Amino acid sequence: MSNRHLSRVIVLQTLFAWDFNKTQENPEHILKYTEKEFTPDKDETGFTKELLKGIVQKYKEINDLIIKYAPEWPLKQINIIDRNILRIGIYELKFTSDKMPPKVAINEAIELAKNYGGDNSGKFINGVLGAIYKETTGEELDPDNAEK
């Protein structure tokens, strides 16, 4: 598992705990605990902290995008794992596109969904992120990139 993928997993665990506690706790404290418990030997590149910090800073904008692009699903009715995978994917797709190709952000989110979400999570994540990608770029996602 690459360091960046592992970082996304750690951020997903952190966001899950933060979301579960209704964002009452400091997410950076949760991140420290999560890293200590699950990856004590991980080399810190700063990517994990940067990713979490960015998502927390853009939290409202990201939630608004989820609401816009998943109109059939009220935010609180989206499975907590899927909701937080979307937050990671949307943040990387919309706010870090200068550092990461959009299709990589989408594929990473789909991989998280396949590994940690439910049976249809990959398709759901792909659909929402694909709609954002299409509106942003005017291009359809390549069907070969879609979650199967």
Buried (B, 14 or more C-beta within 10 A) or exposed (E): EEBBEBBBBBBBBBBBBBBEEEEEBEBBEBBEBBBEEEBEEBEEEEBBBBBBBBBBEBBEEBBEBBEEBBEEBEEEEBBEBBBBBBBBBBBBBBBBBEEEEBBBBBBBBBBBBBBBBEEEBBBBBBBBBBBBBEEEEEEEBEEEBBBE
